[in-house]
């Protein structure tokens, strides 16, 4: 079951493309025209000797299924788990059609149609990630060929398919491994870009906070520090001009000039400090409110669809439905945080995962806590000691960037995250997230 779930994740990239109704309508038109030409144009008909009406009838199941499944997908009525089943059924029906073309024709045209069947197997192997890790694809061509031989099991048909099927499956395996590797590389590159981005964001936030504290210390002594500094700077410049007009050969005048220059230099540094603080404030990324309960329920619903064997419950007693938190990138940032935490709990350490997850949400006047507790294998001693360091993971297919990205994003938003295990043991992971609660004026500004 978990292998099937991991396979479904690899299909998300191309979800909806292969079952689009418009694509199937265009495909049906092209197939009909090609079959008419092959069956009724004299030279082509002599070459292929294709039985037209049986070929059309073999295409109808694939065409109808593709249109119906595509329509359901467009309306959002197909869950991710069901999408994998539909993809395999649609693939088997389409491969049955191409295998039927081979047995419904005669040499030498059947060899050309057999090459088309091989190319189809290679393309579908890439799309469905055919590999030893995910062997579900290989059921489809075997069923398709068995059904096609029911139409015509002559010696010519068996001979052609005996060569075509192993060749096509080998090519499907090669392209499937390539597609799976590309998918994994793409995901890791995206996580690495996020890690760099959130690390820079966190560093900029810390720099901005330090600068803000310095400016606040200055403003604590003088609310009009900017205007006062400008006045002092102008007066110092006037004093420097007057000193320049004095006798330059006098020793006291030269010493006064040096003191004025040092004063101007120090005032310039102070002015640059305030200018830098304003610039950092202008460049700070936007931290906006996001509805915690709505997004938490949506993410939990998606995880239940992807991991149906895991029971996920959300407890938010006495929390208002409109409860919102302040997060960098608003709803998208909060969704990314919750998805990483819940999916990590569902996946576990790669060999063992949780069967139940409890999400506890509580809040005060200015903070909101989000606690995820599961009954999985828990965090390792290394993970707890390194405090969410990058490139450290127990999963064979991961690079340990998920929780690292979450930590950087939470810290950049002014929050905190901590990891632990239930009872201090090595089982049952606990992830505690603390975020700033959005004020009413923040929610009003966001609207």
ROMARNU-741131 format. One record per residue (C-alpha): residue in one letter; x, y, z. Coordinates in steps of 0.02 Angstrom, whole numbers, plus 32768, in hexadecimal, padded with zeros to 4 digits. Example, Ala and Ser with C-alpha at 12.3 -4.5 7.8 and 13.67 -1.06 7.14 Angstrom:
a82677F1F8186/s82AC7FCB8165/
This chain:
x800080008000/x808B807B802D/x80E880537F8C/x804880797F2D/x8039811E7F8B/x80EC814E7F60/x80C781257EA9/x802F81977EAD/x809E82267EE6/x810782137E49/x806A82237DDD/x803782CC7E26/x80A4832C7DAA/x804282F17D14/x7F9982E17D67/x7F0983127CF7/x7F6C83237C56/x7F5282747C0F/x7E9782707C31/x7E64831D7BF4/x7DC0830D7B91/x7DFA83827B08/x7E98831C7AF0/x7E30827F7ADD/x7DBB82D17A61/x7E50830579F8/x7E9A82567A08/x7DF5820579D2/x7DED82737938/x7EA1824C7905/x7E8D81917924/x7DED818878BC/x7E3D81E5782A/x7ED88177782F/x7E7280D67836/x7E08810F77A3/x7EA38134773C/x7EF78090776A/x7E5D8026774A/x7E14807776AC/x7EA080CA764A/x7ECD804275CB/x7F8B804275DE/x7F85804E769C/x7EF97FCF76A8/x7F607F527645/x7FF67F7576B5/x7F9F7F67775E/x7F037EFB7739/x7EB67F4477D7/x7E067F13780C/x7DB97FBF7823/x7D1C7FA3788C/x7D6B7F2E790C/x7DF87FAE791F/x7D7A803B793E/x7D1D7FD379BE/x7DC17FB07A19/x7DE2806B7A25/x7D3580987A69/x7D5180587B1D/x7DF280BB7B30/x7DA281577AE3/x7D0681527B52/x7D69812C7BEF/x7DE481B97BCD/x7D5A823A7BB1/x7CF982067C4E/x7D9381FB7CBD/x7DD382A17C7B/x7D2D82F57CA0/x7D2C82B27D52/x7DDE82ED7D69/x7DB4839B7D2D/x7D2583A77DAA/x7D97836F7E38/x7D3582CF7E5B/x7DCB825C7E51/x7E3982447EEA/x7EF282237ED9/x7EDD816C7F09/x7E5481547E87/x7EBB81B27E06/x7F40812A7E0A/x7EBE80A37DE7/x7E7081097D5A/x7F1C81277D0E/x7F3F806C7D08/x7E9480417CBF/x7EA280C87C3A/x7F5280917C10/x7F1B7FDA7BFE/x7E8980097B8B/x7EF680747B1B/x7F7C7FEE7B10/x7EF67F6F7AE5/x7EC57FDB7A51/x7F797FE37A0F/x7F907F287A2B/x7EEB7F0979D1/x7F2B7F6C793B/x7FBC7EF1792E/x7F4F7E547930/x7EC87EA178BF/x7F477EC67835/x7FBC7E5C77CE/x80757E69779F/x80CB7ED27769/x80557F5877B0/x80457F007857/x81007F1A7876/x80EA7FD67865/x80577FD478DD/x80BE7F677952/x81447FF07958/x80BA806A7987/x80887FF57A16/x813E7FF27A52/x814880B07A52/x80A580B97AB3/x80EA80427B37/x818780AC7B47/x8124814F7B59/x80AB81057BD8/x813B80B97C39/x818481677C4E/x80DE81B57C82/x80B0812A7CFD/x816181197D44/x817580627D14/x8204801D7D7E/x822F7F8B7DF1/x81FD7FFE7E7F/x815180217E33/x81257F8A7DC4/x806B7FB17DB4/x807D7FE87CFE/x80B27F3B7CC1/x80087EF07CE7/x7FB87F607C62/x80137F237BC4/x80047E6D7BF7/x7F487E7D7C0C/x7F3D7EE17B6A/x7F9B7E5F7B04/x7F367DCF7B4F/x7E947E277B20/x7ED47E4F7A71/x7F017D9A7A50/x7E4C7D6C7A72/x7E227DCC79D2/x7EA27D717968/x7F1A7CED79A7/x7F657CC07900/x801A7C9378EC/x80477D3B789F/x7FF97D9A7931/x804F7D3079B5/x80F77D3E795B/x80F07DFC7950/x80B57E157A03/x81377D9A7A45/x81BB7E127A06/x815F7EB57A29/x812B7E987ADE/x81D87E737B2A/x82257F027AC6/x819D7F7B7AFA/x81A77F487BB2/x82637F5E7BB2/x8253800D7B67/x81C780357BE3/x823880017C72/x82C6806F7C33/x825881087C17/x81FC80EA7CBC/x829E80EA7D1F/x82D2818A7CC7/x822A81DB7CEE/x823281A67DA4/x82E281E97DB6/x82B2828E7D65/x821E829E7DDC/x828B827F7E74/x831182F87E38/x828E837C7E15/x8245836C7EC4/x82F083757F17/x8323840C7EAF/x828284647EE2/x82A3843C7F99/x835684787F8A/x831E851C7F3C/x82A085307FC9/x8327850C804A/x839985948004/x8307860E7FF4/x82C685F280A4/x837585F780EE/x839386A1809C/x82E786D980D5/x830B86A48188/x83B586FD8186/x8366879B8141/x82E0879481C7/x836387878250/x83C588188204/x8328887F81FB/x82FE885A82B0/x83AC888C82EB/x83A3892D8288/x82F4895082C9/x8330893C837C/x83BD89B7835D/x83488A378313/x82CB8A1D839F/x83548A3B841F/x837C8ADD83C5/x82C68B1283BB/x82AE8AEA8472/x831F8B7E849D/x82DB8BF3841B/x82378BDC83BD/x82708C59833E/x831B8C0B8322/x83158C1B8266/x82F08CD58264/x836C8CF582F2/x83F48C968297/x83D58CF881F7/x83DE8D9D8256/x84808D6D82AD/x84CB8D338209/x84A18DD881B2/x84E88E3D8243/x85878DD5823F/x85998DF88185/x85828EB481A3/x86038EAB822E/x867C8E5381B8/x86648EDE8136/x86878F6381B9/x87228F0781F4/x875F8EFF8140/x87528FBD8134/x87C48FD381CB/x88808FE181C5/x88BC8F338193/x896B8F5281D6/x892E8F5F8289/x89488EBD82EC/x88A78ECC834F/x88438EE782AF/x888F8E498262/x88658DE482FE/x87B38E2982FB/x87A58DF88245/x87D98D44826D/x87568D3882F6/x86CF8D7A8282/x87008CFA81FD/x86F48C6C827C/x864B8CAE82B4/x860C8CB28201/x864B8C0081E6/x85F28BBE8281/x85528C198255/x855D8BD081A5/x856B8B2081EE/x84D58B3D825D/x84718B8081CB/x84A28AEA8160/x846A8A7781EE/x83BC8AC281F0/x83B48AC08132/x83E38A078132/x835C89E381B2/x82D98A368145/x831989D780AC/x831089308107/x826089588141/x822D897C808E/x827E88DD804E/x8234886980D2/x81CB87DE8085/x811287E780A8/x80D28787813F/x80168778812E/x7F8A871F818E/x7F508671815C/x7EB88610819E/x7F0385828204/x7E6A8512821B/x7E30851B8167/x7EDB84F18122/x7EFA846A81A6/x7E5984108178/x7E80842080BD/x7F3083D980D2/x7EEF834C8141/x7E6D832180BC/x7EF483178036/x7F6282AA80A4/x7ED2823480C8/x7EB98220800C/x7F7281FD7FF1/x7F87818F808D/x7EDD813D80AA/x7F2680C4812B/x7F55815481A0/x7ECF819C8215/x7EE482598223/x7E7E82B982A5/x7E7F837482C9/x7E5583B48377/x7E34846F8385/x7DC0847F8419/x7D7C852E8438/x7DE3857683AA/x7D8385EE8338/x7D6F85B78284/x7DBE865A8247/x7E5D863F82AD/x7EF086818248/x7FAC8683825C/x803386F28213/x80A086958196/x811686C7810C/x80BE86B08064/x801586A380BA/x7FA9860C8092/x802985BE801C/x80B085C480A4/x803E857B812A/x800584EF80B4/x80BB84C58090/x80DF84B9814B/x804B84488172/x806483D980D8/x811883B58105/x80F0838D81BB/x805A831B8197/x80AA82C28102/x814982A18166/x80DE825181EE/x808081E8816C/x812281AF8118/x8182818D81B9/x8238815A81A7/x8221810A80FC/x82068058813C/x818A807581C9/x810580FC81D5/x807B81398248/x7FCD80ED8247/x7F7B818082A2/x7FA1823A82B1/x7F5482B5832B/x7F5F836F8308/x7F4183E1839D/x7F25849B8382/x7F2085178412/x7F3785D2841F/x7F4C86678491/x7F3487208474/x7FD58732840F/x8014868283E5/x7FCE85E38396/x8017853583B1/x800884A48336/x803B83F9837A/x8045835C830D/x804F82B8836F/x805B820E8319/x807881578348/x8102813B82CA/x81BA810F82E5/x81E381BC832A/x827E8225830B/x832A81DA8317/x83AB82128396/x840D8268830B/x837482C882CF/x834D8306837E/x8402833583A1/x841E839482FF/x837C83F9830F/x833C83EA825C/x83E083F381FE/x83DB83E5813F/x8412834980E0/x83EF82D38172/x836282578159/x833481A1817A/x82DC819080D1/x833B813F8043/x82EB81B27FC2/x82F682588020/x837882DB8045/x8336831F80EA/x830183C980A8/x824783C480D1/x824E83EA818C/x82E2845E8171/x827A84C780FA/x81EB84C68177/x825C85038203/x82A58591819C/x81F885C78162/x81B285C28213/x82448623825C/x823A86A481D1/x818386BB8200/x81B086DE82B6/x8181863182F5/x81DA8599833C/x81DC84DC8321/x8217844E8391/x82228391837C/x820F830683FB/x81D08257841E/x814382208491/x817E81FD8541/x82308224850E/x823F817A84B9/x8262814D8405/x81AF813983C9/x812281B083A5/x816182538359/x812A82FD8398/x813C839C8332/x8112843F838A/x80FA84DE8323/x80DD85898370/x80A7861B8303/x806F86CE831D/x7FB386E48321/x7F6F875E82A0/x7F1C87F982E7/x7E74883682AC/x7EC388C88250/x7F36884E81F4/x7EA087E981B9/x7E4888888184/x7EE088C38122/x7EF0881880CD/x7E3C8824808F/
